[in-house]
Amino acid sequence: MPEPRRYVLTLSCPDRTGIVARISGFLADLDAWITEAAYHSDPVSGRFFTRQEIRCTLPTEELTAAFAAVADELVADAWRVTDDADPKRVVVLVSREGHCLYELLSRWHAGDLGAEITMVIGNHEDLAAVATMFGLPFRHLPVPADAHGRAAAFAELVDLVDAQRPDAIVLARFMQVIPPTLCERWAGRLINIHHGFLPSFRGARPYHQAYDRGVKIIGATCHYVTAELDDGPIIDQDVIRIDHADSAAELVRKGRHIEKAVLARGLDLHLADRVFLDGRRTVVFD
């Protein structure tokens, strides 16, 4: 008898009676067993969400085909079968600031990321040595200011990224506005860290906006990227307290600590298939 494999099953569908029973019965019929389960029924959207960690002896292809029939029966909006033996793949996009990149590469090097970082791409060369230090390929891809040059640069970026077959494309302070066509192409995989507690202080220089407004709490937001700037579904957030004695530069320094932690945590949740899209909102099984 083959050794059981660990899978994660995720599904969202219109809510109705009997969904949990149908999935549980399906797994019992396969002699699979559930090691972790999470459920959420949203009364506003009328949708049901579930994440199941299971042990099963079926090969991935057979389990996927069998679960597809259940998903069709439940009229699932989205569903997925993930084999734990297949490592996820991540591409990281950077600019000049390295704190988020250092955090991700350190976790990857320690085996704590739950994925393989396959490439680092920068629109400046400042962080090339960091990627090289960790033994990762770095591609320098300048993004010119003129429209024609930007279009050519992002066309090349598509080729570089798609060749890696990534499960996540991470904007680790990339500091470039992603064209709407790429937001759509990479929807649900394109992850950004915004150095502000969204929806407050969108756009450029959020710490300076916070300083000018005299807030007492600043934060960072990990979110999926959409065509509207800093408006994508939020994966994770955190805050720290500040006071009147902190300069704008001090806000920037303090904010870096939560930026890197929030980005790493948000990416972990995404890679573990714990994040579900629900319109502009997310359901996160932490």
Backbone bond lengths (Angstrom), bond angles and torsions (degrees), N, CA, C in turn:
res aa  C-N    CA-C-N  psi(-1)  N-CA   C-N-CA  omega(-1)  CA-C   N-CA-C  phi
1 M - - - 1.469 - - 1.523 109.21 -
2 P 1.341 117.52 131.73 1.474 119.61 -178.65 1.519 111.72 -65.96
3 E 1.325 114.40 152.43 1.458 120.12 177.20 1.539 109.59 -68.49
4 P 1.330 116.94 139.20 1.472 118.35 177.48 1.513 111.19 -66.09
5 R 1.324 115.13 146.42 1.454 122.37 178.51 1.516 108.58 -111.07
6 R 1.331 114.72 156.39 1.459 119.64 179.71 1.522 109.27 -95.99
7 Y 1.322 115.36 127.32 1.457 121.76 178.42 1.524 109.93 -125.23
8 V 1.324 114.87 156.93 1.463 121.86 168.26 1.522 107.61 -118.99
9 L 1.332 115.89 125.22 1.458 122.03 175.94 1.530 108.03 -108.70
10 T 1.316 116.22 129.13 1.464 120.22 175.72 1.519 109.15 -125.74
11 L 1.331 114.80 145.74 1.461 119.15 -178.38 1.520 109.50 -157.08
12 S 1.323 115.71 139.79 1.465 121.78 168.69 1.517 107.85 -131.38
13 C 1.328 115.34 141.86 1.465 119.96 -174.58 1.521 109.22 -159.51
14 P 1.318 117.77 167.91 1.463 119.17 172.79 1.531 110.09 -58.94
15 D 1.324 116.11 137.68 1.463 120.02 -175.97 1.533 110.95 -74.51
16 R 1.315 115.12 141.99 1.468 121.20 174.41 1.518 108.08 -165.12
17 T 1.289 116.30 172.84 1.454 121.65 178.44 1.530 110.58 -70.91
18 G 1.347 116.25 139.97 1.457 120.75 169.21 1.511 116.50 95.78
19 I 1.338 118.61 3.13 1.465 119.84 -176.89 1.523 111.08 -66.17
20 V 1.337 116.80 -47.93 1.463 120.29 -178.75 1.521 110.37 -62.02
21 A 1.313 116.70 -42.23 1.465 120.44 179.32 1.524 111.19 -62.94
22 R 1.336 116.18 -39.21 1.471 118.94 -179.28 1.522 111.10 -65.39
23 I 1.333 117.05 -44.25 1.467 120.01 -179.35 1.521 110.82 -68.64
24 S 1.328 117.03 -42.81 1.467 120.30 179.38 1.521 111.20 -62.49
25 G 1.320 116.35 -42.02 1.463 119.82 178.20 1.520 111.91 -64.92
26 F 1.303 115.59 -40.01 1.471 120.71 176.86 1.525 110.90 -58.07
27 L 1.328 116.43 -46.12 1.464 120.11 -179.09 1.523 111.41 -68.71
28 A 1.324 117.34 -38.16 1.465 120.19 178.52 1.522 110.83 -63.55
29 D 1.326 116.67 -38.43 1.463 120.36 178.58 1.528 112.26 -63.86
30 L 1.319 117.00 -24.53 1.469 121.73 179.13 1.531 111.97 -91.83
31 D 1.333 116.76 3.69 1.463 121.45 -173.90 1.527 111.19 58.97
32 A 1.327 116.49 30.34 1.463 122.03 175.10 1.520 107.99 -93.59
33 W 1.330 115.84 157.04 1.457 118.70 176.73 1.520 110.27 -131.04
34 I 1.318 113.75 145.99 1.464 121.73 -175.74 1.518 109.11 -89.42
35 T 1.332 116.37 126.36 1.469 120.71 177.98 1.524 112.22 -102.54
36 E 1.334 117.52 -20.58 1.465 122.07 174.85 1.513 107.81 -156.29
37 A 1.326 116.21 139.80 1.462 119.53 179.94 1.523 109.94 -143.46
38 A 1.323 115.79 141.37 1.460 121.67 177.33 1.524 107.92 -138.00
39 Y 1.334 116.01 143.75 1.460 122.28 -177.55 1.527 109.91 -139.05
40 H 1.320 114.90 148.37 1.471 119.40 172.29 1.516 108.92 -150.12
41 S 1.325 114.88 128.51 1.458 121.82 175.21 1.518 107.65 -111.52
42 D 1.334 116.40 116.47 1.463 120.52 -175.07 1.530 109.71 -95.13
43 P 1.335 117.29 116.34 1.464 119.13 -176.82 1.517 113.92 -72.77
44 V 1.352 117.19 -19.10 1.464 119.98 -178.50 1.526 110.69 -83.16
45 S 1.327 116.68 -52.69 1.468 119.84 -179.17 1.519 112.42 -81.25
46 G 1.344 117.07 -17.16 1.462 119.82 -178.43 1.515 112.98 71.91
47 R 1.329 116.35 25.04 1.463 120.12 -177.87 1.522 110.55 -113.96
48 F 1.312 114.35 155.19 1.460 123.07 179.53 1.524 108.71 -116.31
49 F 1.331 116.12 140.31 1.464 121.65 -178.24 1.527 108.98 -130.60
50 T 1.319 115.89 139.70 1.460 119.20 174.60 1.516 111.32 -147.19
51 R 1.331 114.26 146.49 1.461 122.79 172.63 1.518 107.39 -129.26
52 Q 1.338 116.00 126.64 1.454 121.36 -177.23 1.528 109.49 -125.62
53 E 1.325 116.62 124.49 1.460 120.52 167.66 1.521 107.53 -95.11
54 I 1.328 115.37 128.09 1.463 118.53 -175.74 1.525 110.67 -134.27
55 R 1.319 114.72 163.51 1.459 122.73 169.48 1.518 107.09 -115.41
56 C 1.327 116.77 130.72 1.463 120.88 -174.04 1.524 109.28 -153.88
57 T 1.331 116.73 144.14 1.464 120.65 -179.38 1.515 113.26 -89.15
58 L 1.341 117.82 -8.94 1.464 119.80 -179.55 1.528 110.95 -68.12
59 P 1.337 118.14 144.68 1.472 120.14 170.48 1.520 110.53 -63.67
60 T 1.318 116.16 158.83 1.468 121.85 -176.13 1.522 112.16 -55.47
61 E 1.329 116.45 -44.67 1.454 119.74 -175.53 1.534 111.26 -63.25
62 E 1.342 117.34 -41.01 1.457 120.22 -179.35 1.526 111.66 -69.49
63 L 1.329 116.21 -41.73 1.461 119.32 178.52 1.525 110.73 -63.98
64 T 1.327 116.85 -41.44 1.472 120.95 179.91 1.521 110.70 -62.53
65 A 1.328 116.60 -44.60 1.462 120.27 179.95 1.525 111.14 -63.58
66 A 1.323 116.83 -40.47 1.465 120.69 179.84 1.519 111.08 -67.83
67 F 1.330 116.69 -41.87 1.469 120.44 -178.85 1.528 110.64 -70.15
68 A 1.332 117.29 -28.49 1.461 120.91 177.93 1.521 111.16 -59.93
69 A 1.322 116.05 -37.17 1.461 119.62 179.11 1.526 110.94 -65.86
70 V 1.325 116.79 -40.00 1.464 120.82 177.09 1.534 110.04 -65.55
71 A 1.330 116.49 -43.55 1.464 120.61 179.69 1.524 110.98 -60.64
72 D 1.329 116.98 -41.46 1.463 120.40 177.46 1.523 110.91 -62.55
73 E 1.315 116.01 -42.67 1.465 120.77 -179.69 1.531 111.48 -62.04
74 L 1.346 115.85 -36.81 1.458 120.80 -178.85 1.532 112.56 -87.98
75 V 1.335 117.31 2.74 1.468 123.63 -178.71 1.530 109.63 53.65
76 A 1.330 115.66 51.97 1.455 121.40 -175.41 1.518 111.66 -67.13
77 D 1.338 115.83 135.81 1.465 121.03 174.18 1.524 110.25 -74.13
78 A 1.325 116.10 -35.83 1.457 121.92 179.79 1.518 108.13 -155.53
79 W 1.323 116.74 143.70 1.452 120.98 176.26 1.529 108.85 -155.54
80 R 1.333 115.54 160.45 1.455 119.23 -176.96 1.525 110.05 -159.59
81 V 1.332 114.94 147.31 1.462 122.41 171.12 1.517 106.90 -119.88
82 T 1.331 116.79 122.40 1.462 121.66 -178.77 1.521 109.42 -118.86
83 D 1.327 116.26 127.11 1.459 122.50 176.15 1.520 108.42 -89.34
84 D 1.320 116.66 123.75 1.462 120.69 -178.45 1.520 112.39 -61.95
85 A 1.330 117.09 -21.12 1.465 120.43 -178.82 1.522 112.60 -77.43
86 D 1.324 116.61 -12.86 1.467 120.67 179.50 1.520 109.45 -98.42
87 P 1.334 118.96 106.39 1.467 120.52 -176.18 1.524 111.79 -66.19
88 K 1.323 115.62 140.22 1.461 120.81 174.73 1.534 108.92 -72.41
89 R 1.330 115.41 160.56 1.462 121.64 -176.62 1.527 109.31 -124.13
90 V 1.336 115.89 138.75 1.461 121.81 -175.11 1.527 109.74 -131.72
91 V 1.323 116.40 135.72 1.462 123.40 169.55 1.529 107.28 -113.13
92 V 1.332 116.64 135.18 1.462 121.43 -177.57 1.528 109.08 -113.88
93 L 1.331 116.73 129.45 1.457 122.89 177.16 1.528 108.54 -107.88
94 V 1.335 116.05 131.43 1.468 120.87 -175.02 1.523 110.55 -134.45
95 S 1.324 113.94 170.20 1.451 121.08 174.39 1.522 108.67 -124.50
96 R 1.334 117.76 -102.76 1.466 121.18 -177.58 1.532 113.26 -114.47
97 E 1.346 117.16 -30.91 1.463 119.61 -177.15 1.530 110.01 -82.23
98 G 1.340 115.46 131.15 1.455 119.29 -169.24 1.510 116.93 -105.63
99 H 1.347 119.47 -2.49 1.463 119.22 -171.85 1.532 112.75 -63.15
100 C 1.327 117.51 -39.85 1.465 119.51 179.33 1.531 110.99 -70.70
101 L 1.318 117.09 -39.65 1.463 120.29 178.24 1.521 110.76 -62.85
102 Y 1.316 117.37 -46.71 1.466 120.71 178.00 1.528 110.86 -55.34
103 E 1.320 116.71 -43.47 1.468 120.42 -178.74 1.525 111.22 -62.53
104 L 1.334 116.91 -46.62 1.457 120.12 -178.39 1.524 111.50 -66.64
105 L 1.330 116.81 -43.12 1.459 119.54 -178.93 1.521 111.33 -68.67
106 S 1.313 117.69 -35.43 1.468 120.12 177.24 1.524 110.57 -63.84
107 R 1.326 116.60 -43.86 1.470 119.98 178.54 1.520 110.85 -65.74
108 W 1.320 116.28 -40.78 1.469 119.82 177.78 1.532 110.57 -62.43
109 H 1.321 117.12 -46.11 1.458 121.29 -178.22 1.530 111.17 -63.22
110 A 1.328 116.84 -32.92 1.463 121.10 179.46 1.527 112.72 -82.05
111 G 1.323 117.49 -3.78 1.457 120.97 -179.04 1.516 113.69 79.89
112 D 1.336 116.98 18.67 1.460 120.86 -175.59 1.527 113.86 -102.81
113 L 1.318 117.60 1.58 1.463 119.19 -175.36 1.521 112.44 -86.21
114 G 1.329 117.89 -26.23 1.453 120.23 -178.17 1.513 112.82 74.91
115 A 1.326 117.05 23.21 1.463 121.89 -179.45 1.522 108.85 -165.06
116 E 1.328 114.94 167.77 1.458 121.41 174.46 1.528 109.33 -102.56
117 I 1.319 117.32 126.17 1.458 120.77 169.42 1.521 106.91 -83.84
118 T 1.305 117.04 117.72 1.466 120.27 -172.42 1.519 113.10 -98.12
119 M 1.347 117.68 -22.00 1.466 119.81 -178.20 1.519 109.81 -163.63
120 V 1.323 115.43 147.38 1.463 122.52 170.79 1.527 106.94 -116.31
121 I 1.319 116.31 130.43 1.463 121.97 -179.48 1.521 108.12 -121.51
122 G 1.326 116.59 129.86 1.455 120.49 -178.64 1.508 112.57 -127.89
123 N 1.345 116.46 140.29 1.462 118.69 175.23 1.534 111.45 -83.49
124 H 1.328 116.13 -3.19 1.461 123.80 168.12 1.533 107.26 -132.33
125 E 1.311 116.45 164.16 1.464 120.14 -177.29 1.532 113.24 -94.36
126 D 1.317 117.67 4.09 1.463 121.41 -173.46 1.527 113.53 -56.35
127 L 1.333 117.54 -35.26 1.463 120.85 -173.53 1.530 112.95 -103.36
128 A 1.330 116.59 11.85 1.469 119.70 178.94 1.523 111.12 -59.59
129 A 1.328 116.90 -41.76 1.468 120.72 -177.78 1.526 111.32 -64.99
130 V 1.338 117.03 -30.63 1.463 120.31 179.50 1.529 109.91 -66.75
131 A 1.346 116.23 -48.32 1.461 119.31 177.81 1.524 111.07 -60.60
132 T 1.327 116.60 -42.87 1.459 120.90 -179.80 1.524 111.16 -62.41
133 M 1.318 116.97 -38.85 1.458 121.82 179.00 1.526 111.19 -59.45
134 F 1.319 116.50 -33.54 1.455 121.02 179.40 1.528 112.27 -92.27
135 G 1.332 117.09 4.70 1.459 120.54 177.10 1.506 114.72 76.73
136 L 1.333 117.09 24.89 1.461 121.17 -178.38 1.522 110.92 -109.54
137 P 1.326 117.10 146.44 1.469 119.16 176.71 1.520 111.67 -69.15
138 F 1.314 115.72 140.15 1.464 122.20 177.21 1.509 108.40 -121.95
139 R 1.328 116.56 131.24 1.455 121.22 176.02 1.521 109.20 -116.63
140 H 1.326 115.20 125.48 1.460 120.41 177.41 1.517 108.46 -89.35
141 L 1.321 116.20 122.15 1.454 121.46 -178.16 1.526 108.71 -133.50
142 P 1.341 117.66 90.03 1.468 120.11 -180.00 1.535 110.65 -62.52
143 V 1.324 115.43 145.41 1.462 120.98 177.40 1.529 107.36 -117.22
144 P 1.334 117.88 100.40 1.467 120.62 -178.09 1.523 111.79 -64.84
145 A 1.321 114.96 162.41 1.465 120.37 -178.92 1.526 112.35 -78.13
146 D 1.335 117.79 -29.72 1.467 119.68 -176.76 1.524 110.36 -74.66
147 A 1.313 115.81 153.45 1.465 121.91 -173.14 1.525 112.04 -61.55
148 H 1.324 117.48 -43.35 1.464 120.13 -178.74 1.528 110.89 -64.56
149 G 1.337 115.79 -44.29 1.455 119.46 179.90 1.514 112.44 -64.77
150 R 1.344 116.72 -38.89 1.467 120.33 178.13 1.522 110.64 -63.91
151 A 1.321 116.31 -43.68 1.462 120.12 -179.30 1.525 110.92 -60.95
152 A 1.326 116.66 -42.67 1.465 120.50 179.27 1.531 111.10 -65.46
153 A 1.343 116.05 -40.23 1.463 119.92 -179.71 1.523 110.85 -64.70
154 F 1.313 117.60 -43.82 1.459 119.46 -179.27 1.527 112.07 -71.93
155 A 1.323 117.69 -28.46 1.466 120.08 173.51 1.528 109.99 -64.14
156 E 1.329 116.51 -41.33 1.460 120.28 176.49 1.527 110.88 -67.68
157 L 1.327 116.59 -36.21 1.459 120.20 178.27 1.527 110.92 -61.39
158 V 1.314 117.22 -41.02 1.469 120.80 177.73 1.516 110.41 -56.64
159 D 1.317 117.05 -47.09 1.465 120.62 -179.15 1.522 111.17 -62.22
160 L 1.341 116.69 -43.99 1.462 120.46 -178.89 1.527 111.30 -64.04
161 V 1.318 116.24 -46.07 1.461 120.37 -176.26 1.518 111.26 -70.36
162 D 1.325 117.72 -49.60 1.464 120.28 -175.79 1.526 112.14 -63.36
163 A 1.320 117.07 -28.61 1.468 120.26 177.83 1.526 111.72 -64.44
164 Q 1.339 116.77 -22.13 1.467 120.91 -179.68 1.534 112.62 -86.30
165 R 1.315 117.34 -9.17 1.469 122.50 -177.89 1.536 111.48 49.66
166 P 1.328 117.11 55.64 1.467 119.51 -172.72 1.525 113.42 -79.58
167 D 1.324 114.98 148.07 1.459 121.85 169.92 1.516 110.58 -87.63
168 A 1.333 116.39 -17.50 1.462 121.25 176.77 1.515 109.21 -149.04
169 I 1.327 116.11 137.11 1.462 123.17 171.73 1.519 105.66 -115.20
170 V 1.322 116.58 114.83 1.455 121.37 -169.38 1.523 110.24 -106.56
171 L 1.316 116.30 124.22 1.455 122.07 174.34 1.527 107.47 -91.14
172 A 1.331 115.78 93.15 1.464 121.98 -176.79 1.525 108.26 -91.60
173 R 1.331 115.19 71.19 1.461 123.38 -173.11 1.535 110.60 63.82
174 F 1.322 116.33 48.93 1.459 122.88 179.25 1.519 111.73 -69.13
175 M 1.326 117.31 -30.47 1.463 123.07 172.75 1.525 113.89 61.30
176 Q 1.324 115.53 32.12 1.457 121.06 173.54 1.522 108.34 -131.32
177 V 1.324 116.75 141.73 1.460 121.25 175.77 1.531 108.08 -77.99
178 I 1.318 116.41 122.84 1.463 121.50 -178.17 1.530 109.45 -79.83
179 P 1.332 118.87 131.05 1.464 120.98 179.85 1.529 111.87 -58.60
180 P 1.323 117.41 146.02 1.475 120.51 -178.56 1.527 113.61 -54.83
181 T 1.339 117.86 -34.79 1.464 119.50 -179.83 1.524 111.38 -62.67
182 L 1.334 117.08 -36.23 1.465 119.99 179.11 1.521 110.93 -77.31
183 C 1.331 117.63 -33.21 1.462 120.01 174.76 1.527 110.03 -58.73
184 E 1.317 116.06 -40.77 1.466 120.56 178.65 1.526 111.08 -72.05
185 R 1.331 116.76 -41.62 1.462 121.22 -178.09 1.529 111.43 -62.36
186 W 1.335 116.11 -38.49 1.460 121.52 -176.15 1.527 111.91 -107.56
187 A 1.322 117.07 23.71 1.464 120.78 -177.15 1.524 110.83 -57.05
188 G 1.317 115.90 134.84 1.455 120.97 -179.81 1.509 114.20 80.79
189 R 1.345 117.10 -2.35 1.473 121.05 177.23 1.519 112.15 -125.01
190 L 1.334 117.12 -16.26 1.462 122.12 -175.37 1.528 108.69 -91.53
191 I 1.324 115.87 113.77 1.467 122.15 -170.70 1.524 109.75 -118.77
192 N 1.327 115.84 133.99 1.461 121.43 -177.85 1.521 110.49 -124.52
193 I 1.327 116.07 151.68 1.457 121.14 167.34 1.522 107.48 -109.08
194 H 1.332 115.44 121.23 1.461 120.44 177.28 1.522 108.42 -105.09
195 H 1.317 116.29 131.10 1.453 120.75 -176.29 1.523 111.06 -86.30
196 G 1.332 113.29 56.12 1.452 122.10 176.74 1.518 108.17 -163.41
197 F 1.331 116.60 156.47 1.457 120.98 179.94 1.527 108.49 -89.09
198 L 1.331 115.16 88.82 1.461 120.54 -176.81 1.531 110.20 -62.94
199 P 1.341 116.22 148.21 1.463 128.27 9.99 1.529 115.13 -85.42
200 S 1.332 118.74 7.76 1.458 119.82 176.72 1.523 111.06 -77.77
201 F 1.310 116.53 147.35 1.464 123.87 170.82 1.535 112.64 56.24
202 R 1.316 114.31 59.78 1.463 119.97 173.71 1.518 109.81 -74.81
203 G 1.341 114.50 168.68 1.452 120.55 171.74 1.511 113.61 76.49
204 A 1.326 115.23 -153.35 1.463 121.51 -172.09 1.530 111.77 -78.48
205 R 1.328 115.36 151.80 1.459 125.24 172.80 1.530 113.19 51.90
206 P 1.329 117.54 52.37 1.470 119.14 -178.49 1.522 113.40 -64.17
207 Y 1.343 118.02 -31.54 1.462 119.00 178.51 1.536 110.76 -66.74
208 H 1.315 116.11 -37.51 1.452 119.86 177.87 1.534 110.66 -69.85
209 Q 1.330 116.26 -35.57 1.462 119.43 173.84 1.528 110.10 -62.34
210 A 1.333 116.03 -42.54 1.465 120.47 -179.92 1.524 110.93 -65.24
211 Y 1.333 116.14 -40.59 1.471 120.25 178.75 1.525 110.48 -62.66
212 D 1.339 115.99 -45.55 1.462 120.05 -179.06 1.528 111.71 -62.72
213 R 1.335 115.03 -31.05 1.474 119.14 -178.25 1.525 112.14 -85.62
214 G 1.335 117.19 -14.27 1.456 120.40 177.64 1.519 114.60 73.73
215 V 1.340 116.84 31.74 1.463 118.94 -179.34 1.533 110.34 -69.68
216 K 1.316 116.10 161.03 1.464 121.71 -179.06 1.521 112.10 -108.36
217 I 1.321 116.40 -3.65 1.470 122.25 177.44 1.522 107.67 -136.61
218 I 1.325 116.63 133.28 1.466 121.17 171.44 1.522 108.25 -119.66
219 G 1.309 116.20 159.18 1.454 118.98 -176.42 1.504 112.88 -149.51
220 A 1.327 114.59 -179.96 1.456 122.88 176.39 1.520 108.22 -135.91
221 T 1.322 115.86 151.57 1.460 121.72 -174.29 1.521 110.55 -134.09
222 C 1.318 116.36 125.06 1.466 121.94 171.17 1.522 107.15 -98.02
223 H 1.322 116.48 125.30 1.463 119.24 -175.14 1.526 110.52 -147.67
224 Y 1.317 114.95 160.04 1.459 120.75 171.90 1.526 108.53 -75.73
225 V 1.317 115.50 144.88 1.465 120.76 -176.56 1.523 109.69 -89.31
226 T 1.322 114.91 132.87 1.460 121.82 173.61 1.524 108.38 -125.46
227 A 1.326 115.67 177.05 1.460 119.69 -176.17 1.519 112.22 -64.67
228 E 1.337 117.83 -27.95 1.458 120.59 177.83 1.524 109.18 -86.57
229 L 1.290 116.76 125.02 1.463 122.56 -172.09 1.527 111.81 -58.05
230 D 1.340 115.28 127.94 1.470 123.16 173.93 1.524 111.96 56.47
231 D 1.323 117.56 35.46 1.462 121.29 -177.24 1.525 112.28 -126.79
232 G 1.350 117.51 8.92 1.450 120.10 -176.58 1.517 112.59 -75.37
233 P 1.333 117.01 164.00 1.469 121.67 179.74 1.529 111.74 -55.88
234 I 1.323 115.78 134.24 1.462 122.09 -173.08 1.523 110.46 -86.46
235 I 1.340 115.80 131.08 1.460 122.07 178.45 1.524 110.57 -94.71
236 D 1.341 116.84 -47.20 1.457 120.09 -176.43 1.529 109.42 -155.54
237 Q 1.326 115.49 152.69 1.466 121.87 177.86 1.527 109.99 -146.45
238 D 1.335 115.27 159.71 1.457 120.53 171.85 1.523 108.18 -155.86
239 V 1.341 115.84 164.26 1.460 121.16 -177.57 1.523 109.92 -138.71
240 I 1.349 115.08 161.15 1.464 122.56 168.30 1.519 107.93 -136.72
241 R 1.322 115.40 155.63 1.458 120.11 179.44 1.527 110.38 -85.76
242 I 1.317 114.76 145.95 1.463 122.08 174.19 1.523 107.75 -133.29
243 D 1.330 117.43 175.19 1.467 118.71 176.11 1.520 110.77 -143.50
244 H 1.326 115.20 -175.46 1.459 121.39 -172.52 1.525 113.16 -65.14
245 A 1.338 117.20 -20.33 1.467 120.39 -178.38 1.528 112.84 -80.16
246 D 1.321 117.08 -13.44 1.471 120.57 -178.28 1.528 110.29 -79.01
247 S 1.321 115.85 127.52 1.461 120.90 174.09 1.523 109.55 -78.63
248 A 1.313 116.07 170.91 1.464 119.64 175.84 1.520 110.57 -61.08
249 A 1.326 116.85 -38.72 1.465 120.25 177.95 1.526 111.57 -63.71
250 E 1.331 116.54 -36.15 1.467 120.14 178.02 1.520 110.95 -69.28
251 L 1.311 117.53 -35.03 1.465 120.75 174.93 1.524 110.42 -61.81
252 V 1.321 116.17 -42.53 1.466 120.58 178.15 1.520 109.92 -60.59
253 R 1.338 116.89 -45.41 1.466 120.66 -178.20 1.529 111.29 -63.88
254 K 1.337 116.28 -46.80 1.462 119.77 179.86 1.525 111.67 -65.85
255 G 1.325 115.24 -36.95 1.460 119.15 -177.36 1.516 113.86 -64.78
256 R 1.320 117.31 -28.61 1.467 120.04 -179.29 1.529 111.66 -59.19
257 H 1.323 116.28 -33.90 1.467 119.53 -177.65 1.530 111.46 -65.13
258 I 1.331 116.86 -41.16 1.466 117.36 179.53 1.523 111.88 -82.06
259 E 1.321 118.45 -28.63 1.467 120.08 176.92 1.521 111.09 -55.73
260 K 1.326 116.61 -52.61 1.459 119.65 -175.23 1.530 111.70 -67.24
261 A 1.338 116.83 -35.22 1.463 119.49 179.05 1.524 111.48 -69.89
262 V 1.333 116.33 -42.56 1.468 120.37 -178.94 1.527 110.71 -67.22
263 L 1.330 117.58 -41.22 1.461 119.97 178.52 1.524 110.85 -62.63
264 A 1.337 117.13 -46.72 1.467 120.05 -179.43 1.523 110.77 -62.15
265 R 1.327 116.84 -41.39 1.464 119.84 -179.13 1.529 111.06 -67.91
266 G 1.332 116.31 -42.05 1.457 119.48 178.28 1.523 112.09 -63.49
267 L 1.332 116.51 -40.68 1.459 119.91 178.34 1.521 110.45 -65.63
268 D 1.326 117.83 -40.96 1.467 121.07 176.58 1.527 110.83 -56.22
269 L 1.331 116.49 -45.88 1.460 120.54 -179.41 1.522 111.48 -62.78
270 H 1.326 116.32 -42.13 1.465 120.60 178.46 1.523 111.14 -63.14
271 L 1.316 116.62 -47.46 1.465 120.53 -176.46 1.524 112.08 -66.00
272 A 1.321 116.55 -27.86 1.455 120.78 179.15 1.532 112.55 -87.28
273 D 1.334 116.76 9.28 1.474 121.82 179.65 1.521 111.81 57.79
274 R 1.331 116.21 41.02 1.457 121.37 -179.78 1.528 112.83 -103.56
275 V 1.332 117.10 1.68 1.467 120.92 -176.19 1.529 109.37 -115.50
276 F 1.322 115.48 127.60 1.460 122.08 178.19 1.524 108.79 -118.86
277 L 1.304 116.50 136.10 1.461 121.21 175.57 1.518 109.76 -82.30
278 D 1.333 114.81 135.71 1.461 121.24 177.47 1.521 107.34 -137.87
279 G 1.338 115.46 74.97 1.455 120.80 -173.91 1.522 109.65 68.95
280 R 1.339 116.63 -125.59 1.464 120.77 178.50 1.527 111.83 -83.31
281 R 1.314 116.81 -5.54 1.444 121.96 -177.22 1.528 110.21 -106.85
282 T 1.325 115.09 173.04 1.468 120.10 173.54 1.514 109.30 -130.17
283 V 1.319 114.67 153.60 1.464 123.15 166.71 1.520 105.44 -108.75
284 V 1.341 116.83 122.94 1.452 121.76 -175.99 1.519 109.39 -122.04
285 F 1.339 116.44 114.63 1.454 121.64 176.35 1.531 108.63 -90.91
286 D 1.323 115.90 92.00 1.466 121.68 -175.03 1.524 110.44 -81.01
